[in-house]
């Protein structure tokens, strides 16, 4: 049986100096980034100088002093999420960002425990570990590769057993962009982030899906 995609999440992460108290749903509505009704119905968990968290109908935000993250699990809103962040950065420009990640997370379910273990054996062969560990098993695997474009950064893939799905596999692809080293007086790091979001989005989405499918189907070739 083909592995089943149970859940998928897309997130955008920005690294830089943030003031969490700024990022209230009403701020997004005041700048026409979301509708007033969305801001009013949002579930605010905390708005504090050290952390801000809220959940809307289709996206969730978490902000700490050095990190901004926004995510959605609704595929029809992936591009809307991109435009939300691009619009936010346009309002905040100039803004000193150091890095950005376009991330995609997948939760797959395999057909059986045997298939689940087989995939782990392919990704992390156990023979070398049996001499030093009793019943070794993969807990987390992280691989990183160079970008295939001219941009500074990397593509990182994390694979681990799912904590949510029986015989499940969690795959995260972090499409990472370094920003601060390439900014100048004419092009701020937030300008670069907007450009990369708009120009690289489709490529990033396609690459992440390709990687996830390749990994989860490795067992089918054995």
C-alpha positions, 0 to 999 in steps of 0.5 A: 500500500502506498504511504498515506499523507496524513497531514502537511504544514507549511511555515515561514520562519524569519530570524532577526530582532522582533518585538513580540508585543507588536504582533497582535491580530489587530496589527495585521488587520490595521495594515490590511494583511487580514480581515477585521473579522479574522482579527476579532475571531483569532484566539490569542494565547499570549501577547507579551514582550517575550512572546506572542502567540495567536491562532486564526482561522487558517494560520498560527503565529509565534514570535519571540525576540529573535524569531518570527514563525507563521504556519498553516495546515490548509493547502489552499492558503499556502500562497496567501501565507507567503503574501501575508509575510511579504506584505508584513515585511514591506510594512516593516522595511527597512528591517534587519533580518539575518535568515529566512526559512521556507519550511514544509512538514509532512506526516506520513503513515506506512502500511505496517510496522514492518514497512516502518522499520524497513524505511528506518533501516534504509535511512539509518542502517543498524549493523554498525550500531549493534556492536555498541547498542542493544536493539538500535533504532533511528530517533532522528536523522538530519541531512543537509545539502548545498543549494542548487541555485546561486543563493546563500543558504542550504536545504536541510531535511529532518526525518524521524518517527511520528509522535502523532501517527501509528507507523508514521514518519515525520519529514521536515524540509527547511529551505534556508536563506541567509540574508544579512550578508547580502544586504546593502544600502539599496537592498535591505535584508527584508527586501531580499526576503520579499524577493526570495519569497516571491521568486523562489516560492514555487521552486521551494514547494516543488523541491520539498514535495519531491524530497518528501516523496523520494524519502517516504517511497524508498522502501518501495524500491527494496 
